[in-house]
Amino acid sequence: MRPRPSPRTGSRATKVQYGYGGTRTVHRIPRTRRRDAQPIVLIVPERPTLLRRAASALGLWLWERRRAWAPAALALLALPAAAVGHVLASWTGLALAPAAVLPLAWLLRTSRRDAYPDPSVRRWRLALALAATSATAWAALALAFGPTAGPLELLWLATAVAAQVLWLRSRRTPAPTAPNSPTEELH
């Protein structure tokens, strides 16, 4: 056991809150032998732990890229929302089930109206229709049977990953310009 320093000669350390949750250690060193000398106060910031620094870096990275991770956030919110919806009104799954066909009907209508679109446009339409159908079917089944029933967890994960990939891919590709657009006439 260490001997306690006397209040006259030893320093006292206290922790104080400073700024946004950071703590500082304040060391008060008593006066020297001269009567007119002021006490010395040292304020030393504490070093954050490695876990806190990693959490701060991860939080900052996620905040800077929050728009890019919007589908993942929506998928994470959909899981507890479906659980609450299942507990409160599981019949809503039966009401939502016919809506799962609407994206496929949209795909059929656009493919008939635009008979020969660009192959990349067809692929995008198919991917969007399948992702929307999968998400709507998962929501209907999760509301009816619970979000963790049977293979619904895997369907949720596959839909969330597909939506995230489609979102990142669509944000990366520039929008095509239409022929004879005003931007082409300026060049």
N, C-alpha and C positions, 0 to 999 in steps of 0.2 A: 504494500500500500504506500502510495506516494505521500509525502508530507504536504500539507496544505500551506501555500505561501502566505505570509502575513499580509494583511490588507495594506500595510504601509509600504512594503517593498515589492510585492508580487502583482502581476497583472491579472485583470479579470476579463473573461471573454463571455460575450453574450451573442446570441443569434437574433437577428432582426430581419423582417421581411422587407424586400426592396424591389420595386418595380413589379413585373408580372410574375409573381410566384417565386422569384429567385431569392435566396437567402444570402445574407452577408454576415460574416463573423466580425464583431466589433471588439477590439482589444483596447482596454483602458489601462494605460500605464500610469502609475501614480506620479505625483510631483517629485521633482528632484529635491535636493536639500535646500535649494534657495527658496526663500519665502515668496518671491514674486513670480516664480516659474509656473506656467500653465501646464495642466496635465496633457499628455500625448494620447491621441486617439487614432488608432490604426483601423481602417476598414478594409477587410480582405474578402473579395468575392469567392464564393465556394465554386469549385469546379464541378460541373454536372457529371453524373455517372455515364458510363458508356451506354447503358440501356436508355437513359433519358436523351442522350445525344442522337442515338439511332432512331428513337421514336419521333424526335423533333424533325430529323431529316426526312423520315418517311411521311410524316404529316405535311411537311412543306412541299414535298414532291407530289403528293396526292392533291394538295390544294392547287398547285400550279397547273395540274393536268386534270382538273375536275370535269371539264367538258368532255374530255376524251373518254372518261370512265363513267359517263351517264348511264349507259345500258346496264353496267354492272351494279350501279347504285339502285337502279329501278328493280333489277332482279332481286337484290338483297331486301328491298322493301316489299316486294311482292310476296315473298315467302311468309313473313309474319302476318301480312294483310290477308292472305288466303287462309291462314290458320284461324285468325279471328273471324273471318267470314264464314268458315266452316262451322265454328262453334256457335255463332249467333244465328245464321240462317243458311243451312246447308242446301236448301231448296234452290238457292240462286244458281247453283251449278247446273241444274236442269234448265233454267231459263237462259243461261249463257251458252249452253251447248250448241244450239243452232247457229250462233254467231261464228263458230269455228269454220263454217263453210264459206263465209263471206269473202275472205282473201282469195280463195280458189275461184270463186265466181268472178271476182275482179280480174284475176289473171285470164280467165277464159274470155271475158268481155274485151279486154284490151288486146288480146291476141287475135280475136276475130276482127276487131275494128282496124287494127294496124297489122295487116296480113304479113308483111315482110319487113319487120324491123331489123335493125342492126343486131348481130348475134350477141354482142355484149349487152344490149338493152334487154334482149330476151332472158339472158342469164340473170341480170339484176332483178327483173320482174319475178322470175321464178324463185330466186333466193328470198326476196322480200315476201312473196306470197307464202312460201313454206315456213319462214320464220314467224310470220303473223299467225298462220294456222296453228303452228306448234304452240305458240304462246297462248293463244285463245283456248285451244284444247286443254293445255295444262291448267289454265285458270279455271275452266269449267270442271275438270276432274278434281282439282285441288279443293274447290269449293264444295263439291259433292261428297268426296271421300276423305278429305284431309290432305295436306301437302306432302306428308311423308308416307302415304299409303302406296304399297307396292313399288312399281318402277317410276313413280312420279318424281322422286328425287333425281333420278338420272335424266328424266325428260327435262326437268327444270335446269339442271346443270348444262345439258347439251344446248338447250334453247338460249340460256344466258351466254354461253361461250360463242354460239353462232351470232347472236345479236351484237356482241362486243366486237367480233371480227368484222362483221358487216359495217358496223358503225365506224371503226377505225379505217377500214378500206375506203368507205365512201367519203370520209373527210380528207383522205390523202389525194384522191384523184380530182383534177380540176374539172369543172363543168364544161362540157363541150359547147362551142358556139354554133348557132344555127347558120346555115348557108345564107348568104345575102343579108347578113346582119349588119347593123350600123358600124360595128367595130371592124368588120372586114373592109367596108368602104373607106374608112379613114386611112388604111394602110396603103 
